[in-house]
């Protein structure tokens, strides 16, 4: 339960913060949720990772679909991705996920100290 | 010990966030760039959703309605100029902000702020070129003139305010794509940027000349040889104003200085300067057919400006309606008004004048610096202007430019264009674009012109760049004026660098506007221009500049023979692929080709070119064979002599060779001075063909022998990023062809206006209304443009506001 709640809350809080703050506010969200919902460190990391991965993957995919892939295909050619929109979405999701995971660990260990 | 994992994970987090927040080489900060809520994903527009908007602005005086049609062309309905241009500024910014700013950064020599120094300092060199040529200086002077006119002031202030309104409400996640890619933000817009943009157009259209190359050629060739290589006129020319027209005798004519023979025509010192210049082919076609030759009895006006093919396009379609005007056409994002277009009474268009309004004067500085220069026997103080270049990721670079009575000393020991070492000669540039002027008001007036008198009143303001303004009205007038403020020159004045130590070689006077070549309602029933010479040698002033021969020749030939003309006929003419250069040169080349010397594989290519229909159609292989063969022939004939000229030197024009072939007058140049044997024309023609075979075979195996595959026409993004461009289009045309589509240069706008009671108009440009690569409107017109098709231009009335062609509505309220 904590695990699922962490995933959802991390995604939700980072979405809200990103409406007003730059992209790294997702780290704040992951940090905060991991500090509040005490889990084993590996679960804190994984729930934040999955939270952002799914959030950014789905969000980017939705944007891409309603755009008919026009821009993603161009960006995936500007960067060395061979024009693959899938890889671009994947990298997008991975980057958000890793930052969130590490930030969550940091929040979890802070809670551990306090 | 509990603290260790905390420290490790915190350090790792922060390090990763920092790495994703800084640019890594040319990669923008990836955290922001890839974030779906902040980065490029936000520029990926929903293809189905074009929302209606209501925008409030206290700066407006009334309501403005904007209706976007299904091509994203805005139809603007405002109650006065101020509001109309305010909204035009907002719309230009909405769809083309990045492009507008980028172009004005280029004009101001500030690209290195955004792009860095460039490979081998190329970008910095470009920037220095713009500043040293006096672009910013010219814009400052023009701005003063523009702001001093109350009408202009009102309009440009409104335009600037509209642009700034849009910029001010942009959040970081709404920035245009290129800002995110290059990691910078837009500046505030200003009237100065409008002036800079106007000067950029002047640069594109008048900054190309060959003074330095011609001066270098002078050091090697005799007078006779030089005139053969670079003739002032052409035998076959069909000038804009037909041969035989009588020109009024001027009150006074410029006088060749007596010292010209010794000081000017006998110049012996080569110049080591590699100029950075706009495309030589920046030119266009226009023509207007009078009612007497059209099927409807009403005039038809056509224009296709030839410029670099870029995305976003230089042009933005718009209709602007106020109680005083109802105008449709293409505008420049960067300036208010419609530049080429039509209203309810008349239509107008432009082609480039091509005459020489940029000359160099050699300056003598006192001692080693540039503080003082010799003029009329005295040492005058230069006006030293220090240009600062805030290069991205590098320290500030400072460049001191001395301004003299002639203009800025563009080339000196510190700068020689694209060369690394400086120039040993100090050259000041006298450029008409430096003169204070307000060309913008011409377009303001044309937008609301009702007749020929209004047209004249509009174009009299043009100082630089001089254009062939074509005009047609519903009241059945057609006219053309080569309008601009031209220096009255003696023969060959300004073709070479001139001594700049006194007034002797300065421009002596200005040609009165009434004496500019012009025509109104000629008996032949049409007017036209395609960058050819405006007049024959009976025109009393020296023209200078570089003029094409072939397009004007062919356009006039066709128009002479056409009757009961319709807009469909005009579409066919504008996209005509017949090659007049081949028409003149190929028969002579074939006659002189010794086919016995050709082996089997070469004979295949011979068959293709000898059976070719002289059309540069996309599938024609003969067109490619001809081009490669002609280039090879030019090389064979001119290269051996030209190689002895100190660099930089200039190839003779293609028409020079063609005309010489036709009248069989190449004599001395045919001989290759590097061989003992004395070559004849048939030797050179045959060896040129044999030398082409290698390249042709390679093209054939690459499947690039057809003209379109060889030419590889493309529309390139301004940053030259391939995925943002549309490359490898299937098109015909070429240099000297009416359909002037080369590889990256060609008809940037095609327009046909039929001046019937309810105007019928067609137009297209290779691009789309939106500058956002994430929009379906980014390149929506490219395919049709390549296929030679046209969009129907919809002149909307406010009664049409529920028409199904309308895709969205914006309302601006105060």
Interface residues (C-beta under 8 A of the other chain):
Chain A: X15 X18 X19 X22 X23 X24 X27 X31 X41 X56 X59 X60 X63 X64 X66 X67 X68 X70 X71 X72 X73 X74 X75 X77 X78 X79 X83 X91 X92 X95 X96 X98 X99 X102 X103 X105 X106 X108 X109 X110 X112 X113
Chain B: X2 X3 X5 X6 X9 X10 X12 X13 X16 X17 X20 X21 X27 X30 X31 X32 X34 X35 X36 X37 X38 X39 X40 X41 X43 X44 X45 X46 X47 X48 X49 X172 X177 X181 X721 X722 X723 X724 X773 X774 X775 X776 X778
